[in-house]
């Protein structure tokens, strides 16, 4: 089950910087995770200061 980024996202980019496979990109309102590329490692959740990435 891949991670997704909730509306708590403050668009700081910490999740994208921490992602080892580069599956996180900036969208209009928040960052988004490509579920097909996510390896479910949790690095994004660990890097996020507001806990926006969660398991779907």
C-alpha positions as CSV (number, residue, x, y, z in Angstrom):
1,X,0.0,0.0,0.0
2,X,1.7,3.2,-1.2
3,X,1.9,6.4,0.7
4,X,-0.2,9.5,-0.1
5,X,0.1,13.1,1.0
6,X,-2.8,14.6,2.9
7,X,-4.0,18.1,2.9
8,X,-1.8,18.8,5.9
9,X,1.1,19.4,3.4
10,X,2.7,22.8,3.7
11,X,4.7,22.3,0.4
12,X,8.1,22.5,2.1
13,X,9.6,19.8,-0.1
14,X,11.1,17.7,2.7
15,X,9.3,14.6,1.6
16,X,10.6,14.9,-2.0
17,X,14.1,15.5,-0.8
18,X,13.9,12.4,1.4
19,X,12.4,10.1,-1.2
20,X,15.1,7.6,-2.4
21,X,13.2,6.7,-5.7
22,X,12.1,10.3,-6.6
23,X,8.4,9.5,-6.8
24,X,7.2,12.7,-5.2
25,X,6.5,15.8,-7.2
26,X,5.1,19.3,-6.5
27,X,1.5,19.8,-7.6
28,X,-0.7,22.9,-7.3
29,X,-1.9,22.6,-3.7
30,X,0.5,20.1,-2.2
31,X,3.2,17.5,-3.1
32,X,1.9,14.2,-4.6
33,X,3.3,10.7,-4.6
34,X,3.3,8.4,-7.7
35,X,1.8,5.3,-6.2
36,X,3.1,3.1,-9.0
37,X,6.7,4.1,-8.1
38,X,6.4,4.3,-4.3
39,X,8.4,1.5,-2.6
40,X,6.6,2.2,0.8
41,X,9.9,2.9,2.6
42,X,8.4,5.6,4.8
43,X,11.3,8.1,4.2
44,X,8.8,10.8,3.2
45,X,6.8,10.4,6.4
46,X,10.0,10.5,8.5
47,X,11.2,13.7,6.7
48,X,7.9,15.6,6.9
49,X,7.6,18.1,9.7
50,X,3.8,18.0,9.7
51,X,3.1,14.2,9.1
52,X,1.4,14.7,5.8
53,X,2.5,11.5,4.1
54,X,0.4,8.5,5.3
55,X,-0.2,5.0,4.1
56,X,-3.2,4.7,1.8
